[in-house]
Every structure is written in C-alpha cells, then in structure tokens.
Amino acid sequence: MFASVLLTSCGGPESDGTKAGECMCEAMDLVKEAAENPDKAADLQKKAEKVEEKCEKIWKEMEKKYKDEESDDSKAFMKAFEAASKPCM
C-alpha cells in the first residue's frame, strides 16, 4: 500500500491515469450503491456531488496535460486509466 501511495503521488502519466481511473471507480461505486439502496439516495447524492467535483477537476487537469492523444505520455495515461477503471466497469 505504501508503494502505491508513493507511486501515485510522484506524478507522471501512469500515476495520473491511475488517479483518474480510481476517481471514476469511486463515482461508479456510488451509482451502484444508490441503485442497491434507494432509501439512502439523499445521503449518497451529497457524496456523489463531492466525487463528481473531484473527478471533474482531475479530468480538466488531464485534458490540459495530455492534449496530444498520439503522444507516448497520453497513451501511457490511457493505458493506466483503463487498467485502474477496469475493475469497476
């Protein structure tokens, strides 16, 4: 776990992709939880708004950072993003 935190905090396309993928999974988990527990929808809505805000901030940063989709960095970002978000798809 320590290594994961250390690597994610260092930056670079792989850690950026992982961060974006994890954020997406966090959002998807809330959607799944809301579907399974409709009686908790109001509480989950507040959490979802915070996660959405966090994810939007991350994506705006990533869009600026990885504009050139054909660059090696953009490809590494997408590969890491897909790997990190695969478990929640």
C-alpha positions as CSV (number, residue, x, y, z in Angstrom):
1,M,0.0,0.0,0.0
2,F,2.8,2.4,0.9
3,A,4.4,1.8,-2.5
4,S,1.1,2.5,-4.2
5,V,0.7,5.8,-2.4
6,L,4.3,6.8,-3.1
7,L,4.0,6.0,-6.8
8,T,0.7,7.8,-7.2
9,S,2.0,10.9,-5.5
10,C,5.0,11.1,-7.8
11,G,3.2,12.2,-10.9
12,G,3.6,11.1,-14.5
13,P,1.2,9.6,-17.0
14,E,0.9,6.3,-15.2
15,S,0.0,7.7,-11.8
16,D,-2.3,10.3,-13.5
17,G,-4.1,7.6,-15.3
18,T,-4.4,5.6,-12.1
19,K,-5.7,8.6,-10.2
20,A,-8.3,9.3,-12.9
21,G,-9.4,5.7,-13.0
22,E,-9.7,5.4,-9.3
23,C,-11.9,8.5,-9.2
24,M,-14.1,7.0,-11.9
25,C,-14.4,3.8,-9.9
26,E,-15.4,5.8,-6.8
27,A,-18.2,7.5,-8.8
28,M,-19.3,4.2,-10.2
29,D,-19.4,2.6,-6.8
30,L,-21.7,5.4,-5.6
31,V,-24.0,4.9,-8.5
32,K,-24.1,1.1,-7.8
33,E,-24.7,1.8,-4.1
34,A,-27.6,4.2,-4.9
35,A,-29.2,1.6,-7.2
36,E,-28.9,-1.0,-4.5
37,N,-30.1,1.2,-1.6
38,P,-32.6,3.7,-2.9
39,D,-33.5,4.7,0.6
40,K,-30.0,6.2,1.0
41,A,-30.2,8.2,-2.2
42,A,-30.2,11.6,-0.4
43,D,-27.1,10.8,1.6
44,L,-25.4,9.3,-1.5
45,Q,-26.3,12.3,-3.6
46,K,-24.1,14.6,-1.3
47,K,-21.2,12.1,-1.6
48,A,-21.7,11.9,-5.4
49,E,-21.6,15.7,-5.8
50,K,-18.2,15.8,-4.0
51,V,-16.8,12.9,-6.0
52,E,-18.1,14.5,-9.2
53,E,-16.4,17.8,-8.4
54,K,-13.1,16.0,-7.6
55,C,-13.3,13.9,-10.8
56,E,-14.1,17.0,-13.0
57,K,-11.1,18.8,-11.5
58,I,-8.9,15.8,-12.3
59,W,-10.2,15.4,-15.8
60,K,-9.7,19.1,-16.6
61,E,-6.1,18.9,-15.5
62,M,-5.6,15.7,-17.5
63,E,-7.2,17.2,-20.7
64,K,-4.6,20.1,-20.5
65,K,-1.8,17.8,-19.7
66,Y,-2.5,15.1,-22.3
67,K,-3.9,17.2,-25.2
68,D,-1.9,15.2,-27.9
69,E,-3.7,11.9,-27.9
70,E,-0.9,10.4,-30.0
71,S,1.9,11.2,-27.7
72,D,3.6,8.5,-25.6
73,D,2.5,10.2,-22.4
74,S,-1.1,10.3,-23.5
75,K,-1.0,6.6,-24.5
76,A,0.6,5.7,-21.1
77,F,-2.1,7.8,-19.3
78,M,-4.9,6.0,-21.1
79,K,-3.4,2.6,-20.5
80,A,-3.1,3.3,-16.8
81,F,-6.6,4.8,-16.7
82,E,-8.1,1.7,-18.4
83,A,-6.3,-0.6,-16.0
84,A,-7.4,1.3,-12.9
85,S,-11.0,1.7,-14.1
86,K,-11.4,-1.9,-15.4
87,P,-12.5,-3.4,-12.1
88,C,-15.5,-1.1,-11.8
89,M,-16.7,-1.4,-15.4
